[in-house]
Amino acid sequence: MMKQIIGALVGGILIFMWQFVSWGPGEFHYAAQQHTPKQDTILQLLEQQLEGKEGGYMVPRSPKGVSQEEMEKQMEAANGKPWAMISYHKAMDTSMGMNMTRGLLVNILLAWLVIWVIGKYSSNSFSTTLITCLIAGLIAFLNEPYTNFIWFKSFDITASLLDSVASWGLCGVWLGWWLNRK
């Protein structure tokens, strides 16, 4: 049991460290969070136009309850024109302590879940553990970022793929060594 706990703690920390580098100093996701010198004007306009109502908005989009025929007509009119997805929040909270703690705890839990799956194998090896971790990363990538990307093109899809492969690869190298040592 102690081997699993240590494996999950270190594995979760390795995933967390990769995420920190990717989103922080590495700026791999910058393409999806670019700066615009017009940010103050845009935020004022959004606050006015959205009447301060928090939420996610897709522009253009048909109103709720519109007929299928009207929706198709609006979609055809929008084809080939600009569109945007907006996540509007009334107030930014720049304190990161709790968010980072939650992220780390989730990563530790994910590493433990993979350890649990590996523990069900009749035999294990370094390569089996590494491949299992890489598969877990690819499942996570394909399930969320990629399937969203199919519909709503994100500008950091390559960074998300890199995050999945690199973080779970690091975890797999660690767990491959840790779980298979004598």
C-alpha positions in Angstrom: 0.0 0.0 0.0 2.8 2.4 0.8 4.3 1.7 -2.6 1.0 2.9 -4.2 0.8 6.0 -2.0 4.3 7.1 -2.8 3.8 6.2 -6.5 0.7 8.3 -6.6 2.2 11.2 -4.7 5.3 11.4 -6.9 3.4 10.7 -10.1 0.8 13.4 -9.3 3.6 15.9 -8.5 5.3 15.1 -11.8 2.1 15.7 -13.8 1.5 18.9 -11.8 5.1 20.1 -12.5 4.6 19.6 -16.2 1.3 21.5 -16.1 3.0 24.4 -14.2 5.8 24.6 -16.8 3.3 24.3 -19.7 0.9 27.0 -18.5 3.5 29.2 -16.8 7.1 29.8 -17.8 6.8 27.6 -21.0 3.7 29.6 -22.2 2.7 26.7 -24.4 -0.9 27.8 -24.2 -0.3 31.4 -25.0 -2.1 31.1 -28.4 -5.4 30.5 -26.6 -4.9 33.4 -24.1 -3.3 36.1 -26.2 -3.0 39.8 -25.1 -4.8 42.5 -27.0 -4.1 46.2 -26.3 -7.8 46.7 -26.7 -8.7 44.5 -23.7 -10.1 47.4 -21.5 -12.4 48.5 -24.4 -13.5 44.9 -25.1 -14.2 44.2 -21.4 -16.3 47.4 -21.1 -18.2 46.5 -24.2 -18.9 43.0 -22.9 -20.0 44.3 -19.6 -22.4 46.6 -21.2 -23.7 44.3 -23.9 -24.0 41.2 -21.6 -25.5 43.4 -18.9 -23.0 42.0 -16.4 -24.6 38.5 -16.7 -21.9 35.8 -16.2 -21.9 32.9 -18.5 -20.5 31.3 -21.6 -21.6 32.7 -24.9 -21.3 31.6 -28.5 -21.6 34.3 -31.1 -23.5 34.0 -33.4 -26.0 31.6 -32.0 -29.8 31.2 -32.4 -31.9 32.0 -29.3 -33.2 29.1 -27.3 -36.5 27.7 -28.5 -36.2 28.9 -32.1 -37.6 26.6 -34.8 -35.2 24.2 -36.6 -36.0 26.0 -39.8 -35.0 29.4 -38.4 -31.9 27.9 -36.8 -30.7 26.4 -40.1 -31.4 29.8 -41.8 -29.2 31.6 -39.2 -26.5 29.0 -39.5 -26.4 29.3 -43.2 -26.2 33.2 -42.9 -23.3 32.8 -40.4 -21.3 30.3 -42.6 -17.9 31.7 -43.5 -18.2 34.7 -41.1 -16.3 35.4 -37.9 -17.5 33.7 -34.7 -16.4 33.8 -31.0 -16.8 31.9 -27.8 -16.9 34.1 -24.7 -16.5 33.1 -21.1 -17.6 36.2 -19.2 -17.1 36.6 -15.5 -17.9 39.7 -13.3 -14.7 39.6 -11.3 -11.3 38.0 -11.7 -9.9 36.1 -8.7 -6.1 36.1 -8.9 -5.5 34.0 -5.8 -4.2 30.7 -7.1 -3.5 28.7 -3.9 -6.8 26.7 -3.7 -6.9 26.1 -7.5 -3.3 24.8 -7.4 -4.1 22.6 -4.4 -7.1 21.2 -6.1 -5.1 20.6 -9.3 -2.4 18.8 -7.4 -4.9 16.6 -5.5 -6.6 15.7 -8.8 -3.3 14.7 -10.4 -2.4 12.5 -7.4 -5.8 10.9 -7.6 -5.4 10.3 -11.4 -1.9 8.7 -10.8 -3.4 6.5 -8.1 -6.2 5.4 -10.5 -3.7 4.4 -13.1 -1.7 2.5 -10.4 -4.9 0.7 -9.4 -5.4 -0.4 -13.1 -1.8 -1.5 -13.4 -2.1 -3.5 -10.1 -4.8 -5.6 -11.8 -2.4 -6.8 -14.5 -1.2 -10.4 -14.1 2.3 -9.3 -14.9 3.9 -5.9 -15.3 7.0 -4.3 -16.6 8.5 -0.9 -17.1 7.2 -0.7 -20.7 3.7 -1.9 -19.8 3.5 0.8 -17.1 4.8 3.5 -19.4 2.4 2.5 -22.2 -0.5 2.4 -19.8 0.3 5.9 -18.6 0.6 7.2 -22.2 -2.7 5.6 -23.0 -4.3 7.3 -20.0 -2.9 10.6 -21.2 -4.2 10.0 -24.7 -7.7 9.1 -23.4 -7.8 12.3 -21.4 -6.7 14.3 -24.4 -9.1 12.7 -26.9 -12.0 12.8 -24.5 -11.9 16.5 -23.7 -9.6 18.9 -25.6 -9.7 17.1 -28.9 -13.5 16.4 -29.1 -14.1 20.0 -28.2 -11.6 21.1 -30.8 -13.5 19.2 -33.5 -16.4 21.7 -33.1 -14.8 24.7 -31.5 -11.3 25.2 -32.8 -8.9 26.1 -30.0 -5.6 27.7 -30.6 -3.7 25.5 -28.1 -4.7 22.0 -29.2 -1.1 21.1 -30.0 -0.1 22.3 -26.5 -2.9 20.2 -25.0 -1.6 17.1 -26.8 1.9 17.8 -25.7 0.7 18.2 -22.1 -1.0 14.8 -22.2 1.9 12.9 -23.7 4.7 14.7 -21.7 3.0 14.7 -18.3 1.8 11.1 -18.5 5.1 10.1 -20.1 6.9 11.5 -17.1 4.5 9.8 -14.7 4.9 6.5 -16.7 8.7 6.6 -16.5 8.5 7.2 -12.7 5.9 4.5 -12.1 7.6 2.1 -14.5 10.7 2.3 -12.4 9.0 2.6 -9.0 6.3 -0.1 -9.4 8.7 -2.6 -10.9 11.7 -2.3 -8.7 12.5 -5.2 -6.4 
